[in-house]
Amino acid sequence: MTSMNLQTIYDTYYDRMISYIRGKVNDPHLTEDICQDVFLKIQSDLDKLKDETKLEAWIFKIAKFTVIDFYRSKRFEPLPDVVKSDVQIEKNVAVAQGIDAIKTIIDTLPDKYARVLKLFKLKKLTAREIAAETGLSHSAVKSRILRGKAMLNEKLKACCDVQYSTDGSISDINCTDNYSRIIKQP
């Protein structure tokens, strides 16, 4: 039995859960529906969790099976190659921790870069959409994205082992739990 309540779990894991599910479903409305199902299952089974240190893996395992159940219920579509083992779940937990590191580091950047990067990296807006939302010119947004990404990558290298794909996006990330040295960097 865990001492955490559902609201604390929701506040702690919601963003990472949405990111995880979105990577498997790629539809914002279905992502929200599945995420709600996951938290309902967590609520109903929370008293069955015996080891609180395994809470995060347990939550992502529930998410994995909820996504699988979603695809099974849509019998006309093949089941994608979603998380298949506990090793993969651990890797997904590490990626979720990497997402936390990215959010933490973005918050340490100068505001003009942090604001644009949050919209670009976390909300997945295009440069044109960011320009429309912020009132900046398209070229100013592109410039801030490039400079912000450079600052973000430098700070990420200080606390994380980052693997990049051929298109320059992060393909794998493993971070230490201590971001304090990152936050203190100028």
C-alpha positions as CSV (number, residue, x, y, z in Angstrom):
1,M,0.0,0.0,0.0
2,T,1.4,3.4,-1.0
3,S,1.3,6.5,1.2
4,M,0.8,8.7,-1.9
5,N,-2.7,9.7,-2.8
6,L,-4.1,9.8,-6.3
7,Q,-3.9,13.6,-6.6
8,T,-0.2,13.5,-5.8
9,I,0.4,10.7,-8.3
10,Y,-1.6,12.6,-10.9
11,D,0.3,15.8,-10.4
12,T,3.6,14.0,-10.5
13,Y,3.1,11.8,-13.5
14,Y,0.4,13.4,-15.7
15,D,2.7,15.2,-18.1
16,R,5.0,12.2,-18.5
17,M,2.0,9.8,-18.9
18,I,0.6,12.1,-21.7
19,S,4.0,12.1,-23.5
20,Y,4.3,8.3,-23.2
21,I,0.8,7.6,-24.5
22,R,1.0,10.2,-27.2
23,G,4.1,8.4,-28.5
24,K,2.0,5.2,-28.8
25,V,-1.3,6.6,-30.1
26,N,-0.4,9.9,-31.8
27,D,-4.0,11.3,-31.4
28,P,-4.5,14.0,-28.8
29,H,-8.1,13.1,-28.0
30,L,-7.4,9.4,-27.7
31,T,-4.3,10.2,-25.7
32,E,-6.5,12.1,-23.1
33,D,-9.0,9.2,-23.1
34,I,-6.4,6.6,-22.5
35,C,-4.7,8.7,-19.9
36,Q,-8.0,9.0,-18.0
37,D,-8.4,5.2,-18.1
38,V,-4.9,4.8,-16.8
39,F,-5.6,7.0,-13.8
40,L,-8.9,5.3,-13.1
41,K,-7.1,2.0,-13.0
42,I,-4.4,3.5,-10.8
43,Q,-7.1,4.7,-8.4
44,S,-8.9,1.4,-8.3
45,D,-5.7,-0.7,-7.8
46,L,-3.6,1.7,-5.7
47,D,-4.1,-0.3,-2.5
48,K,-2.6,-3.3,-4.3
49,L,0.8,-1.7,-4.7
50,K,3.0,-3.3,-2.1
51,D,6.4,-1.6,-2.8
52,E,6.2,2.2,-3.1
53,T,9.7,2.3,-4.7
54,K,8.2,0.6,-7.7
55,L,5.3,3.1,-8.1
56,E,6.7,4.6,-11.4
57,A,7.3,1.3,-13.1
58,W,3.9,0.1,-11.9
59,I,2.1,3.1,-13.3
60,F,3.8,2.8,-16.7
61,K,3.0,-0.9,-16.8
62,I,-0.6,0.0,-16.3
63,A,-0.3,2.5,-19.2
64,K,1.3,-0.1,-21.4
65,F,-1.5,-2.5,-20.9
66,T,-4.1,0.2,-21.3
67,V,-2.7,1.1,-24.7
68,I,-2.6,-2.5,-25.7
69,D,-6.2,-2.9,-24.6
70,F,-7.1,0.1,-26.7
71,Y,-5.6,-1.4,-29.8
72,R,-7.1,-4.8,-29.2
73,S,-10.5,-3.2,-28.9
74,K,-10.0,-1.7,-32.4
75,R,-9.7,-5.2,-34.0
76,F,-9.5,-3.8,-37.5
77,E,-6.1,-2.2,-36.8
78,P,-2.9,-4.3,-36.1
79,L,-1.4,-4.0,-32.6
80,P,1.6,-1.8,-33.0
81,D,5.0,-2.7,-31.6
82,V,4.4,-1.1,-28.2
83,V,6.2,-1.8,-25.0
84,K,6.9,-5.5,-25.0
85,S,8.9,-6.2,-21.9
86,D,9.8,-4.9,-18.4
87,V,13.2,-3.9,-19.9
88,Q,11.3,-1.6,-22.3
89,I,9.2,-0.2,-19.5
90,E,12.4,0.7,-17.6
91,K,13.7,2.4,-20.8
92,N,10.5,4.3,-21.1
93,V,10.7,5.4,-17.4
94,A,14.3,6.6,-18.2
95,V,12.9,8.5,-21.2
96,A,10.2,10.0,-19.0
97,Q,12.9,11.1,-16.5
98,G,14.8,12.6,-19.5
99,I,11.7,14.6,-20.4
100,D,11.7,15.9,-16.8
101,A,15.3,16.9,-17.2
102,I,14.5,18.7,-20.4
103,K,11.7,20.6,-18.8
104,T,13.8,21.5,-15.8
105,I,16.7,22.7,-18.0
106,I,14.4,24.7,-20.2
107,D,13.1,26.5,-17.1
108,T,16.7,27.6,-16.4
109,L,17.2,29.2,-19.8
110,P,16.6,33.0,-20.3
111,D,12.9,33.6,-20.6
112,K,12.9,34.6,-24.3
113,Y,14.4,31.2,-25.2
114,A,12.5,29.1,-22.6
115,R,9.1,30.4,-23.7
116,V,9.7,29.6,-27.4
117,L,11.3,26.2,-26.6
118,K,8.4,25.2,-24.3
119,L,6.0,25.9,-27.2
120,F,8.2,24.1,-29.7
121,K,9.5,21.1,-27.7
122,L,6.6,20.5,-25.3
123,K,3.5,21.7,-27.1
124,K,4.9,20.6,-30.5
125,L,3.9,23.9,-32.2
126,T,5.6,25.0,-35.4
127,A,7.7,28.1,-35.7
128,R,4.8,29.8,-37.6
129,E,2.3,28.8,-34.9
130,I,4.7,30.1,-32.2
131,A,5.1,33.4,-34.1
132,A,1.3,33.8,-34.3
133,E,0.9,33.0,-30.6
134,T,3.8,35.2,-29.3
135,G,3.6,38.1,-31.7
136,L,7.3,37.6,-32.7
137,S,8.4,37.4,-36.3
138,H,8.8,34.0,-37.9
139,S,12.6,34.6,-38.3
140,A,12.9,35.7,-34.6
141,V,11.2,32.5,-33.5
142,K,13.4,30.3,-35.6
143,S,16.5,32.1,-34.3
144,R,15.4,31.7,-30.7
145,I,14.6,28.0,-31.3
146,L,18.1,27.4,-32.7
147,R,19.8,29.4,-29.9
148,G,17.6,27.8,-27.2
149,K,18.2,24.3,-28.5
150,A,22.0,24.9,-28.5
151,M,21.8,26.1,-24.8
152,L,19.5,23.2,-23.9
153,N,21.9,20.6,-25.5
154,E,24.9,22.0,-23.7
155,K,23.1,21.8,-20.3
156,L,21.8,18.3,-21.2
157,K,25.3,17.1,-21.9
158,A,26.3,18.1,-18.3
159,C,23.8,15.8,-16.6
160,C,22.5,13.2,-19.2
161,D,23.8,10.7,-21.6
162,V,22.0,11.7,-24.8
163,Q,21.7,9.8,-28.1
164,Y,20.6,11.6,-31.2
165,S,18.9,10.1,-34.3
166,T,20.1,11.0,-37.8
167,D,17.5,13.8,-38.0
168,G,19.0,15.5,-34.9
169,S,16.2,14.6,-32.5
170,I,16.8,12.8,-29.2
171,S,16.5,9.1,-29.6
172,D,17.5,8.0,-26.1
173,I,18.3,9.8,-22.9
174,N,19.5,8.7,-19.5
175,C,19.8,11.3,-16.8
176,T,21.1,11.5,-13.3
177,D,18.4,12.4,-10.7
178,N,20.4,15.5,-9.5
179,Y,19.7,18.5,-11.7
180,S,20.9,21.0,-9.0
181,R,24.2,21.5,-10.8
182,I,22.3,22.3,-14.0
183,I,20.0,24.8,-12.4
184,K,23.0,26.7,-10.9
185,Q,24.8,27.0,-14.2
186,P,24.4,30.4,-15.9
